[in-house]
């Protein structure tokens, strides 16, 4: 697990590029097909009639919802974890770093938010608390200027680049 990385990428095309650029000895790529299920589960609240919901019932429902999705089940299995346990044994985790690497567009942001929502649910939130979850920040723009290539993170960087390099 030490020094190993799993890149969760958006789709087969990104997966192909990521696979070409990885170090096979310690990096793996898991392409997701489409958006994953929204696994948000509301915190335990008192019902209007004053009864408390049972915490284990909530966790059971949340876990059932998660493992009903093939993409999430594939992700859990790729991590080397058991989808049916209520507590993760970090010794079972196959990767030291789990890196979410989505496109720098609206769909990529949505997929990143859905993945973070998944990892924020118990028992997978242990991975966040343990420092296993990372976000890669791909650039939104690529500029070729002669033989030089420049990558720019967002519109603000592009604006600054244009202002700095325009000839008035």
N, C-alpha and C positions, 0 to 999 in steps of 0.2 A: 504494500500500500504506500509506503514512503516513496515520494518522488513520482508516483503515478498520477496521470491526469485523464479525466474523461471530458471531452468536449461535446456538449449537447448543442447540436446545430439544427437549423431550420431547413428541413427538406433534403432531398437526395442530391440536388445540385451543389448546395453548400457542403454537404457531407463528402461529396467527391473531391472538392477543392481542399477541404480540411484533411482528408485522408492522404492526399498527395503531399501536403506540407507537414505532416506529423512525423515524430520520431517513433517508429513502430515498437521500440523496446519499452517505452514507458507511457505512450499516449494512445488513447483510443477515441473513436468518434462515434457518436450515436445520433444519426439523423432522425428527426421527428417528422412524421407525415401529417401535416396540418396542425391545427391548434389543438392543444390538449384540453381535457375537461376542466372546467372551473371547479376547483375542489374547496372553495371557501365554505367554511362551516361556522355559523354564528356561535359566539361564546355562550356558555351556559347562562340562562336567564330564568327568572321566576316566571311561571305562567301567570296569567291574569287571575286565576282562581287561587293563587297563593302557593301552589305546589312547586317544588323544585324538580327540574328535569334530572334524570339520573345521568351523571357524567359518563359512566361507562357505556350507556345507551348511545349518547352523542358520539363518542369515539368509535363505537361499532358502526354506526350509520356513516360516519365520515370515511372510515376505512373501506366499508362496502362500496361507497360511491367511488372512491379512488380506484379500487381494483376492478371495478366494472369497466374501466377504460383500458383498452389494449395498449395504447401508447404509454399510459402510466404504469401498467403492469410490466411492460418491456423495460421501462426506465428503472423500476425497482429491482427487477431481475438483473439488469446490467450492472447495477451498483453492488450486487451480491447480497442483497438483503431479502428477508422473508416478508412478503406483503401482509401476512396475517398476524404478525406479532405487534403487541402494544408498546414494546420497548426495543430499541435498536441496540444490538451489540456491535460497537464500532470495530471490533476485531473482524467482523464479517465483511466490512466495507472493502471493496476491491480497489478503490481509488482514493488517494490522499486529497486531490483537488478535483472538484466537480465544477466545470466552467461552462456557464451558459453563454453561448455565442450566437446571438440572433442578428438579423439584418438591422441596419440603422434606419429603418422606416417604421411606419405605423404598425404594420403587421408584426414586425420584429419586436416592437415595444410591447404589443399585446401578448405575444407568446412568452416574452421574458416575464411579464407580470403574472401570467398564468403559472409558469414554472416556479416563480418565487412564492406564489400563493400555495402551491403544492408543498414546497419545502417548508413552509411556515406552519403546516399542520403537524400535530403530534402523530406518530413518533419521529417524523422526518425532520422536525425543527431542531433535533439534536445535531444535525449536520451543519446547520447555520451556527448554532451555539458553539460547536467544536471548531468552526473556522474552515469547513470543507467546501463551502459554496462560494464561487467567484463569478463575477460578471465581466465578460470581455467587451470592450467598447470599440467596435469596428468603425473605421472612418466612413463618412457619408459620401465624400467626394475624392476623386483621384484626378490629379492634373498632370499631364505629360507636357513638359516644356523642354523640347530638344531630347537629349538623352537622359534628362533628369525627371524623376517622378516624385510628386508631392502628394501626400495624403492629408485631407482636411476633415476634422471631426464633425463639423456641423455648419449650418448656414452662417453663423456668426464668424467662424474661422474663414469661410469662403469670402464673405464680405470684406473682412480685414485684408485678406490676400489680394482681392481685386483692388481695393483702395491703395494698398501699399505698392502694387505693381502696375497700376495704370499710369499712363504717360499723359500728364496734363500740360 
